[in-house]
């Protein structure tokens, strides 16, 4: 990040990278362009990649985005009002093939 600040997304990214490896997750931030967000979602949905976790900033949810191979979602930089996070999640299509989808909201 250019500002020199370490965000909660950076901390989560580092932890998951060290614990599970680079190919286990995708991170979607609000700062990246729409095309890069779509590319990250498409890469995540590719079942051959082995991704099982999606780190997504609450404000980075795009309409018409589909997550099909998701097992766990961690929403970071979440809003204090849970209704706003629900609205953000409603923008994307969660078509999980798993019996149970885990969604975690982290506050910082």
Secondary structure, 3 states (H helix, E strand, C coil): CCCCCCCHHHHHHHHHHHHHCHHHEEEECCCCCHHHHHHHHHHHHCHHHCCCEEEEEHHHCCCCEEECCCCEEEEECCCCCHHHHHHHHHCEEECCCCCCCEEEECCC
